[in-house]
Amino acid sequence: MKWFAQAPANLALIKYMGKLDPKSNIPSNASLSYTLDHLCSFVELEQYDGAEDIWQPLEYHDCVALELAPAAISRFLAHLQCVKNYFNCDDHFIVRSANNFLSDCGLASSASSFAALTKVAVMACCDLAKREVPTIYEQAKLSQLGSGSSCRSFFTPWALWSGNEIAAVDLPYQNLLHMVVVVDALAKKVSSSSAHQRVSSSLLFIDRAARAEQRLEHLVHKLQMHEWEAASVIVWQEFWDMHALFETATPPFGYMAPGSLQILQAVREVWCSQGDGPIATMDAGPNVHLLFRSDQQKLYDDLKLYFVTDYELLSMSF
Ligand code: DP6
């Protein structure tokens, strides 16, 4: 028997960085994300009579061929085991997965792949045990155990994850345009899971949760009031805060590349010259994510052309 599920990536505007409990991925602070419905992971499970679960790349439409490092495969299969334990399932599966975007370079592939794996594993375990599929909330909580940010991918378009609570949140701007300027598509040297541990050595981490919580409150308020520019300023401060944690950890590490700074500077110039612009943010990688309101289609098209011609970018997806 085979099962299939897909799940989208999500982009945090207030970041999950630092954990209270690394075992169950309880975050140090609440986070807010926008779900990127066009960036997806696809996971297929096939029941088989081998002695253990195995992973293989999935060939699926025009997805990028996925190559997972042994550690990433073990982590993926460990999460499958965790879901199986939850449902007392002792069957074995061939797990096949694919992304329709680059993985491992700060494009949130762990969120979508763990969310898709959780969904498909829940489906398979419940089918085999002939029991009802649990609520989306319960599935999101299970997914959090595999990768924290994946719990936000169960809710769209806005998700708020705070401590043990995860839910969709009703905010304006339900149809944002998204562009990611891929400055470097190479796998990142420090994974986000390791970044979560390492940031605690930064002196800036002492007040980090308070800063993030305060920004979250302000951001939600500004979005509710349709104050796009004020929202963009908060999001800008937030990703720089996270990157400052990286750079002030002992030992320091970082993801910012010359190309990232060029893109950010171009975004700042757009804001200065036009009095309007996109929301920019970066995750644990050098690539820059831009969000545009649906009435900013022209700016979106102009920037797309501008980045392609003026910068040596590897590629752009949107
Ligand atoms: C920088 O969810 O990848 O993207 O729970 O260890 O799997 P684990 O970490 P992960 O962390 C994501 C960090 C981030 C910010 C965010 O998405 O909120």
Residues whose N, C-alpha, C, O or C-beta is under 5 A from the ligand:
A	BS01	DP6	A12 I14 K15 Y16 N25 S31 S110 G146 S147 G148 S149 S150 S192 S193 D283 A284
